[in-house]
Amino acid sequence: MLPNTTNPAPTPLLSVLITVYDDWETLAECLRAIGGQVGPPSFEVIVVDDGSKEPAPQSVRMWRNSYPLTIIREAHSGIPGARNRGVQESQGELLLFTDADCRFERDCLSKLAETIAASPQHDCFQLHLTGDSSTLLGRAEILRLIAIQEQTIQPDGRIRFLNTSGFAIRSSHKIIKTGPFDITVIRGEDTLLLATLIQQGELPLFVKDATVRHSVSLSILECLQKDLRSGWLEGITFRAIAEKGVRVRMTNRDRIRMLYSTWKTSGERTIGHLAWLVLMSRQLLERSVTVLYQCLPGR
């Protein structure tokens, strides 16, 4: 018998990890954006279905014909657990987390690969996030992300900010072995991961040329309802962060500076002051609920 001379598939540089829960239509557009990348490095995509009511439709499964795509269906356990499952199944040298409602710009993966190659001393990378300017909520999201990224960038190019809409980490990082996300929290698991990295003296390198666009598909009322729930759940997360003795939230001075800078930016014709009002309303609501949780006795 002749020996098997089939060469094993090369290890992909990137494993793009996406969790989904009933967001199949949104995910299909995310996968389309991945398929439209210009000059990307070798990559695989792993989708973890966190207990959706229906299995992945053809509009999602069809992308298996364009690039390596694995769809894992499991019982509903929450985003942190689903992300950790994706990590376990990944093969890439770098793990890139994103969400179903995010869209990579056409050169996003190639720009990220360039930064990785030029930065062997860094293990974590925060991609540049923006919103969709075609909607009012999208413009409010642009304002929020501009302010956060401008205020948390460090002189050395690292950033005191971590958002899994576009966050990458080398699979060799020690935190990967134990599962990077804490399954005991439901919301803000990426901020808790940032606190852990800060504890270890590490911050992500900001990759300003690799852009991810976050698309907000909810109505204003649905967003406000989401903010109420998020504020409460993040109260749990920030209590866990406080126990680490790490500060990741803005100071009051930072918030005043953000208030002023976002107002100035909203003066641009493409954004508008109404977007600023929407942003401030959402931020105030979420922050108030978080503070309320932290003030309750026994919490």
C-alpha positions in Angstrom: 0.0 0.0 0.0 1.3 3.4 -0.9 1.8 5.9 1.9 -0.7 8.7 2.3 0.9 11.7 0.7 -2.0 14.0 1.2 -0.7 17.2 2.8 -2.6 18.3 5.9 -4.5 21.6 5.6 -2.3 24.5 6.7 -3.0 26.2 10.0 -5.1 29.3 9.4 -3.7 32.6 10.6 -7.1 33.7 11.9 -10.1 32.0 13.5 -13.1 34.3 13.3 -15.4 33.4 16.1 -19.1 34.5 16.1 -21.9 33.6 18.5 -25.5 33.8 17.4 -28.9 33.4 19.0 -31.8 33.6 16.4 -30.0 36.3 14.5 -29.6 34.3 11.3 -30.5 37.1 8.8 -28.1 39.5 10.5 -25.4 36.8 10.6 -25.8 36.1 6.8 -24.8 39.7 6.1 -21.8 39.4 8.5 -20.6 36.3 6.6 -21.1 38.1 3.3 -18.8 40.9 4.5 -16.2 38.3 5.5 -16.5 36.7 2.0 -15.9 40.1 0.4 -12.5 40.7 2.0 -9.8 41.9 -0.3 -6.4 40.0 0.0 -7.2 38.4 3.3 -4.8 36.0 5.2 -5.8 32.4 5.6 -8.8 32.2 7.9 -11.6 30.0 9.2 -15.0 31.1 10.5 -16.6 29.3 13.5 -20.2 30.1 14.3 -21.5 28.9 17.7 -25.3 28.7 17.7 -26.2 29.4 21.3 -29.5 27.5 21.4 -31.4 29.3 18.6 -35.0 28.2 18.0 -34.2 27.1 14.4 -31.0 25.7 12.9 -28.8 27.7 10.6 -30.7 28.4 7.3 -29.2 28.0 3.8 -28.4 31.7 3.6 -25.8 31.0 6.3 -24.7 27.5 5.4 -24.1 28.5 1.7 -20.9 30.3 2.8 -19.2 27.0 3.3 -18.7 27.0 -0.4 -16.6 30.2 -0.2 -14.4 29.6 2.9 -13.9 27.2 5.8 -17.1 27.6 7.9 -18.0 25.5 10.9 -21.4 25.8 12.6 -21.7 24.4 16.1 -25.1 24.0 17.6 -25.4 23.7 21.4 -27.9 24.3 24.2 -28.4 27.9 25.3 -25.7 28.8 27.8 -25.1 32.6 27.2 -22.5 34.5 25.2 -19.4 33.8 27.4 -19.9 30.0 27.3 -20.6 30.0 23.6 -17.4 32.1 22.9 -15.4 29.7 25.0 -16.8 26.8 23.0 -15.7 28.5 19.8 -12.2 28.9 21.2 -12.0 25.2 21.9 -12.9 24.4 18.3 -10.6 26.9 16.7 -7.4 26.2 14.8 -6.1 29.7 14.1 -2.9 31.3 15.4 -5.0 34.3 16.3 -8.6 34.3 17.6 -10.8 37.2 16.2 -14.1 37.8 18.0 -16.9 39.6 16.4 -20.7 39.7 16.5 -23.5 38.8 14.0 -24.5 42.5 13.7 -20.9 43.6 12.7 -19.5 44.1 9.3 -15.8 44.0 8.4 -14.6 46.7 6.1 -13.2 45.2 2.9 -9.6 45.4 3.9 -10.1 44.7 7.6 -8.5 41.2 7.8 -5.5 42.2 5.6 -4.8 45.3 7.7 -5.1 43.2 10.9 -2.7 40.6 9.4 -0.2 43.4 8.6 -0.3 44.6 12.2 0.1 41.1 13.6 3.2 40.5 11.4 4.7 43.9 12.5 3.9 43.5 16.2 5.3 40.2 17.5 5.6 41.7 21.0 1.9 42.1 21.3 -0.6 39.3 22.0 -3.9 41.3 22.0 -5.4 43.6 19.4 -8.5 45.9 19.5 -9.8 46.7 16.1 -11.2 50.1 15.2 -15.0 50.2 15.7 -17.5 52.5 14.1 -21.3 52.6 13.5 -23.7 52.8 10.5 -24.3 56.5 9.5 -27.4 55.6 7.6 -29.6 55.6 10.7 -30.1 57.8 13.8 -29.1 55.0 16.2 -26.1 54.2 14.0 -25.0 57.8 14.2 -25.3 57.8 17.9 -23.2 54.7 18.0 -20.5 56.4 15.9 -20.4 59.2 18.5 -20.1 56.8 21.3 -17.3 54.8 19.7 -15.3 57.9 18.6 -15.4 59.2 22.2 -14.4 56.0 23.9 -11.6 55.2 21.5 -10.2 58.7 21.6 -10.2 58.9 25.4 -8.8 55.4 26.0 -6.0 55.3 23.5 -2.5 55.4 25.1 0.6 57.2 23.9 2.3 53.9 23.0 -0.6 52.9 20.7 -2.2 50.5 23.1 -5.8 51.1 24.2 -7.6 50.8 27.6 -10.7 49.4 25.8 -11.8 46.0 24.8 -14.9 45.2 22.8 -15.6 41.8 21.3 -17.3 43.4 18.2 -13.7 43.3 17.0 -11.1 41.9 19.4 -8.2 39.5 18.6 -5.9 37.5 20.8 -3.1 35.0 20.0 -4.2 31.5 20.7 -0.9 30.9 22.6 -1.9 33.5 25.2 -2.0 31.9 28.7 -5.6 33.1 29.3 -6.9 31.0 26.4 -6.1 27.7 28.1 -8.6 28.3 30.9 -11.2 30.0 28.7 -10.9 33.7 28.2 -14.5 34.5 29.2 -16.0 34.2 32.6 -19.3 32.2 32.3 -20.6 33.5 35.6 -21.4 36.9 34.1 -24.1 37.5 31.5 -23.2 41.0 30.2 -19.9 42.9 30.0 -17.7 39.8 29.8 -15.4 41.6 27.5 -14.9 44.4 30.0 -14.1 41.8 32.7 -11.5 40.3 30.3 -10.0 43.7 30.0 -9.8 44.0 33.8 -8.0 40.6 33.9 -5.5 41.8 31.2 -4.9 45.0 33.1 -4.2 43.0 36.2 -1.5 41.2 34.2 0.0 44.5 33.0 -1.3 44.1 29.5 -3.4 46.2 27.1 -4.6 45.5 23.5 -2.8 47.2 20.7 -5.2 49.5 18.8 -5.4 48.6 15.1 -6.9 51.8 13.7 -6.7 50.7 10.0 -8.7 47.5 10.6 -12.3 48.7 10.8 -15.4 46.9 12.0 -18.8 48.5 11.5 -21.4 47.8 14.1 -25.0 47.9 12.7 -27.8 48.7 15.1 -31.0 47.0 13.8 -33.2 47.7 16.9 -35.8 50.5 17.3 -35.2 53.3 19.8 -37.7 51.7 22.2 -36.0 48.3 21.8 -32.6 49.9 22.5 -33.9 51.6 25.7 -35.3 48.3 26.9 -31.9 46.6 26.1 -30.1 49.4 28.0 -32.3 48.8 31.1 -31.4 45.1 31.1 -27.7 45.8 30.2 -27.3 48.3 33.0 -28.6 45.8 35.6 -26.5 42.9 34.3 -23.4 45.1 34.0 -23.8 46.0 37.7 -23.0 42.3 38.4 -20.0 42.5 36.2 -18.6 45.7 37.6 -18.9 44.3 41.1 -16.6 41.4 40.0 -14.2 43.9 38.4 -14.1 46.0 41.6 -13.1 42.8 43.5 -10.0 42.7 41.3 -9.0 46.2 42.4 -8.9 47.4 38.8 -10.5 50.6 37.4 -11.9 50.3 33.9 -14.7 52.8 34.0 -14.4 56.5 33.2 -14.0 59.0 36.0 -16.5 61.9 36.3 -14.0 64.2 34.7 -13.7 61.8 31.8 -17.5 61.7 31.4 -17.7 65.5 31.3 -14.9 65.5 28.7 -16.8 62.9 26.7 -20.0 64.9 27.0 -18.3 68.0 25.5 -16.4 66.1 22.8 -19.4 64.2 21.5 -21.4 67.4 21.4 -18.7 69.0 19.2 -18.5 66.0 17.0 -22.3 65.9 16.6 -22.1 69.3 15.0 -20.9 67.6 11.9 -23.6 67.5 9.2 -23.3 63.8 8.8 -24.1 63.1 12.4 -26.3 65.8 14.0 -27.2 66.9 17.5 -30.2 64.6 17.6 -27.8 61.6 17.6 -26.1 63.2 20.6 -29.4 63.4 22.4 -30.1 59.8 21.7 -26.7 58.8 22.9 -26.9 60.8 26.1 -30.3 59.4 26.9 -29.1 55.8 26.5 -25.9 56.3 28.5 -27.8 58.0 31.3 -30.4 55.2 31.5 -27.8 52.4 31.5 -25.5 54.1 34.0 -28.4 54.9 36.4 -29.5 51.3 36.4 -25.9 50.1 37.1 -25.5 52.5 40.0 -28.9 51.5 41.4 -27.8 47.8 41.3 -24.6 48.7 43.1 -26.4 50.7 45.8 -28.9 47.9 46.7 -28.3 46.2 50.0 -26.8 42.8 49.8 -25.4 43.4 46.3 
